[in-house]
Amino acid sequence: MTLRRRGEKATISIQEHMAIDVCPGPIRPIKQISDYFPRFPRGLPQATGPRAEAPPDAPARPAAASAGRHSPSDGARDDDEDVDQLFGAYGASPGPSPGPSPARPPAKPPEDELDADGYESDDCTALGTLDFSLLYDQENNALHCTISKAKGLKPMDHNGLADPYVKLHLLPGASKANKLRTKTLRNTLNPTWNETLTYYGITDEDMIRKTLRISVCDEDKFRHNEFIGETRVPLKKLKANHTKTFSICLEKQLPVDKTEDKSLEERGRILISLKYSSQKQGLLVGIVRCAHLAAMDANGYSDPYVKTYLKPDVDKKSKHKTAVKKKTLNPEFNEEFCYEIKHGDLAKKTLEVTVWDYDIGKSNDFIGGVVLGINAKGERLKHWFDCLKNKDKRIERWHTLTNELPGAVLSD
């Protein structure tokens, strides 16, 4: 190595520089650019703490002595430590300091960021945000979903815009049976819908175990519609008869659990009204509407109608049938049938209600059914007894359709 006089600036040849780099020594990790420019999704901290100072009782090192022991490689190491200390307050761990550092307070546990009331994610700027509100009408068993607007959606078309619409889906459940969607707005990344979509037949049990999936998609005329982003809201977070407003960042598509319990798979719901009329001396059975029916046709829909029987039916005259509603999974019937029978004989009877899919040229498909009577259980038994105890009073109840009926002949 070339000798130099005292006070003369050190000069290192390229050969010596290479020798320094390859000489054996402790292996230090190569720093990445992200170590010097960390990401802060929620913004920079309000204040950066001062650099840790040595305690007053620590002996001070002479400047001359420390300068005399400095080498070029030590200078590079000190530069790295300075950068580490600069960003140390933002999450990067600073390098070891020569003196003992003061004790740091224990770090606070991170708060739960997945709050349905609104949260930020890394995809906020890329996918956009969605404003909407939810209301559970407990008295009418309805869930009202008002889709207000979206902001900053991801461009999906060649013109830098999108044709967005919103799609709702209750999980778990049949895919087509409980999907609702808004209208499509053309050529915009900041759409305003102000549209209310309503699910009927929602029970308190549904509010405990179901989740509402809200997806924003881009409609394309000549190819498949494209997914933009989604969010999911567990219905148990809602309070009955109380509107809750959300402003949420859209997320990437989340996988749907395919291993969910198949026993929870439903065939749909039906709203039935019962009333014993003293004037007509008979039982009035009202078929109001169905919701979330299972799709039986290749187009993803059904052509449903409802049949009712009052059993035992010796004369085979108790059959009533509604009109067929074409291509729908949420039909409205609003039809009423009268069975002439004495009030005292109702305790020995059973009301069988079945829902069918109408097909031309082949056998109709059974969708689901429900049985009300003294041998029923739960809400079905309670509905029947409430009708018997309250003459001339119309009582409505939602009932879940099952794919099997005890003792029923499932053929049309």
Summary of the structure (lengths in Angstrom):
residues: 412
radius of gyration: 35.4
end to end distance: 103.1
largest distance: 124.5
contacts: 1052
relative contact order: 0.10
helix: 17%
strand: 31%
